[in-house]
Amino acid sequence: MKIGIVVGFQWHAIELGTGLSELGHEVDYITTSDFASPGKRIRMTWLLSLAERIQLLKILFCPIFSYLACRKSSSCDVIIVWSTYGAFFNHTKLGKPIIIVRGSHHIDTQLALLGITWTIKGLVSRFLELKDYDNAYKITVPTEEIANDPKWKMFRDKLVVSEYGFEVLKRPHSLPNSSRIELLFVGILSYRKGLDRLRNIFQVEDSNLMLTLVGRLKYRGFKIPNSWNYLGELEKNEVSNLMYSKHILILLSREEGMARVGLEAIARGMPVIATPRSGLNRWLDMGAGIVTSDDPFSDEVLIAIDEISQNYKRFSKNALKVSESWSWKDHAVKLLEPIALT
């Protein structure tokens, strides 16, 4: 079966494609960027670059890409679309299953958590997302918690829960050679990702702790403390290598689907401390780390850091074991369950 994956820039689409290929399917990437090697592409890097600078244009660009990608994917038997790139994909009109991958909460819940429901960005995002839900044959979400959100209402029958898979790695994590505990945050440095929570907890310099941050700063007026090690944006392979020199990944997100950087860390045997909104509860509860409260306070996080540091080998070993329990191939099987395979 030929499957088209329509995506803007998310590298993890390659992992999904690998899982689908292992099941014997032909995979065609339809994208705006150069992150994926095999497959067709719509090259619009100039438009994507402009959209990165102008946030609203970035959102409005989605339907344009959706329309062009729809034409390019006409030869595929099944189309998998990362929302909000699916606004003009209609499975009833195209006559083939279209699966929308919703990587986060229902759009109404997401906007409410971020406090941007009535902004222009929020209203446009909501319009495109609801269009996705309406046009989809099925909608996949990464956690049961997201699927149980009452906001789904009339779309509930379309929902399929399929957790993202773990990478298969040959290089396990070993205890970093450092006299202090090395903490790592990876992601957009924003309110959504809980950057202010990190500041509240780690604003006072501690000789026993070092916090390293990787990602683009997207928090107006936020000043990164001098005691933090801020590396800016790094390539994926650079982040992967960096993980081997750090002890614990820390994610205090307010809103998230399933934090894929958390899956990367777990696959390397790196313990994770995260909020329930990170979407990693299932894996952390299996021993790969510690789940905090929704709005974690300082002592709670520091106690979690101490517990992991005192039992590091156990947490690291559990993380590796957890990563072996679910792969991108498993994700692909679950993703295609509702489709009558031929």
N, C-alpha and C positions, 0 to 999 in steps of 0.2 A: 504494500500500500504506500502511496506517495503522500507525505505529510508536509505541509508548508508551515513554517514557523515565522510569523510576522512580528518583528520586534524592532525597537529603535536603537538601543545601545546596551542593553543588559547582557553582560558576558555570560550569565548563567544559562542563557538560551542554548549555548553550545553544549552544556552539560545535559540539558534535556534532550538535545538532538543526538548526543552520544547514546543515551538510554534508549531512545527510539530505534536507533540503528542496531543496537544489540538485540532488539526484538525482531530485526529483519526488515524494518521499514526504510524506504528511501526518504531522506530528509532534504528539504529545500529551504534555505534561509532567505528571507525577504526583509531587507533592512536598509537603514539610511547610513550606516557607518561601516567601518572596515574591521569590526571586531571578529567577524565570522569568516572563515576561509571558504568552504565549499558553498556553492549555491548562488542563486541570482541575487542581485542587489539593485536597489534604486539609489543612485548616488546623488544626494542632495546635501552635501556637507556644508555648502554655503548657507543653506536655509537653516540647517541644524545649528550652525555656529551663531547665526543671528538670533535664533530662538533661545540659545543659552544666555545671551545677553539681555534679552527682553522676555521676561517670564510669561507674559500674557501671550505673546506670539508663539511661544513654545507650545502652549496649550491649543491655540487655534490651528497650529500646524498639523495636529493629529488627524483631523478629518481629511486633510489633503493627502497625507501619507496613506491613510486608510483607503481612500479611493484608488490611488495608484497601485497600492499593494494588492488590492482586491482584483484588479485586472491582471497583475503579474502571477497571482496564485490560482488562476482559473483552471490550471491543469492538475491541481492537487486534489486528492480524494478527501482529505480532512485538513482543515485550517486551524492552527492554534495561534491565537492572537493575545499578545500582552496588552491589557487595557492600559490606557485609553486609546489605543491604536485601532480599535475595532468598531468605531462609531458608525461606519457605513457598511459594515459587513452584515448581511442579512441572510441567514441560512435558508430561510424559506424561499428567497428570491434566487439564491445561487444554487439551491438544490443539493447542498452538501453540508455535513456537520461543521459548525464553527464553534470551537471551544475558546471561551474567554478566560484567560488566566488573570484572576484578580489577586494581586499579591498583597492586598491589605484588607482592611475592614470595609463593610458597606460604606459607600461614599458619604452618606449622611452622618454615620458614626465617626468616620475619619475627620470630616470637617469640623464636627462638634468638639472632638478631642483637641484639635489644633486651634479652635476658636476663630475660624476663618469662613464660617458658613455664609455670611452675607457680603463677603468681599467679591470683587469682580472675578478674581481667580477662582474663588470657591463656587460661584454660580455657574461659570463656564465649565469647570471640572465636573460639577454635578450633572449638567445637561449631557455631557459626553459620556459619563459613566452610566447614567440611566439608559442612554441609547444603547450602550454595550449590552447591558443586562437584558434589555427588551429584544435585541436582535440575536442573542446567542442561542445556540442549541443547548449548550451546557456551560456552567460557570464553575471553575475550580477555585478553591480557597485553601490556604495551607494549614489551617487548624480548625478543630471542632468548635473552639470558642467563637471564632469568626462566623462559622456556619450557623451557630445557635443565636446569632444576633437577630432580635425580632424585627429589625429594620428590613430584612430581606422580604418579608410578607409574600407577595405574589410571585416572587422569583425563587422561593424556597425549593420548589420541585426541580429547579435547574441545577442546584448546588451539588458539587462533588468535592469531598475533602481529600486532598492529596498533598502530603507533606513533601517539601523539597528534599532531594536526595543529598547524600554525602559523597564527596570526592573519594576516589580510591587512591590512596597514597602509599608509597613504599618507605617513606622517611618519617618515622614517628617522632613525636616531640620528646626532648630530653630536658632534664632540669637545667635551666640557664645558669651559667656560672656568674652569679652576681651576689654581692653581700646584702643587697636590698631587694625588696619585692618590686618587680617590674610589671606595671599595669599598662594595658594597651586599650585604646579606643580607636575604632575605625568606622568612618561614616561621615555624612555631611554634618558639620558642626552647627547644630541648629536647636531651636526650642523643641522641635519634634523629637530629636534624638536625646534630649535631656542634658544639653551642655551646661545649662545653669545648675542642674543638680550636681554635676561633677564639680563645678566651682564651689558650691556650698559645702561639699564634703572635703575637697582637696585644696581649698584656698590657702590654708596654712601649710607652709613647707614642712615636710617630714623627712628626716634623713633616712628613714627606713623604707620609704616609698618613692617611686618615680613613675609619674604618669606620662605616657607618650600618646600623642594624638595624631591621627592621619585622616586627612579629608579636607574638603573645601569649607571655609568659614562662611556661614550663611546665617548670621545672627547679628542684626544691626545693633551697633553700640557695644558689642561684647569685646572686652579686652582680655586676651589670653594671659593668665598669670605668668610671670617670669620663671617661676619654679617648674612650669610644665615644659615638656619637650615636644614642641609642635613641628612636625615634619612636612606639613602641607599635603598636597595630593601626590600619591605614588601610583605606579603601575601595579597591576594585580600580582605579578610575580615578585615585585619588591615587597608588597604587603605580606605575601606568603613567606618569604625569607625572614622578614622582620618578626613574624610570629614565633620563630624558633629561638629568638633571643629574649622573649618576654614570658612572664609567668602566667598571667591571668588576663583574659579579655573582659572588659567591663562595659555593659550596655544598659543605660538607665532610660530607655526610650519611653515616651508618652504614648506613641502610636507607631505600630509596626505590624507587618503581616507575619513573616517569619524571617528574622534577621539572618541573611545568608552568610554574613561575615562570622556569625556565631557557629554556623555549620562548618565553615572553613576551619575555625579554631578547633572545634571538637574533633574533626577528622585528623588533625595533627596531634591530638592528645593534649590540647591546651584547655584547661578548665575555664568556665565562663560564669560570670556573675551577671544576672540580667533581671529586669522587671518582667512581670507576667505579659505585658504588652509586647515584649520582644518576640513572642510566638515560639519560644524555645522550651517551654515548660515540660513537654513530654520528654525531651532528651536530658534536661538538667535534673528532672526528678528521677531519672534512671542512674544518676550518679556522676554526670558529666560536669556538674557545677552546682550553683545555688541560685534559687529564684527568690528575689526580694519581694517586698510588698509593692503595691502599685505606685506609691509615692515614698520611696525609701528615705529614711533619715540617716544621718551620718554614722551613728554608732552601729546601726544595722549592717551597713555596707562594710565598715571596718571589721566587724565581727566575722562577716562572711570571708573577707580577705584573710583574716587570721586563721579561720578554720581550714581553708584550702591550703594555705602555706604550711600548716602543721601536718596536713595529710596529703601532701602534693602528689606523691606517687600513686596513691589510691585513686584520687580524682582523675589524674592523667590516664591511668590504666582503664578506668571506667569510660572515659571519653572515647578512647580508641575502640573499646568494645561496643559502645553505642553506635559509633560511626559504621561499624561493620553490619549493623542490624537493618540498615535501610539505604538503598542506592538510588541513583537516578533511573536505573532500569525499573526498580520497584515503583518509583514515582510515575514513570511512563505507563506502566501497566494499569495503575489506578486511574490515570488521566484518561485512558482510552476505554475503560470499562463500559461506559454508557454507549460506546459506538459499536455497531454491528460490523465486526471486522470481516473483510472478504479477501 
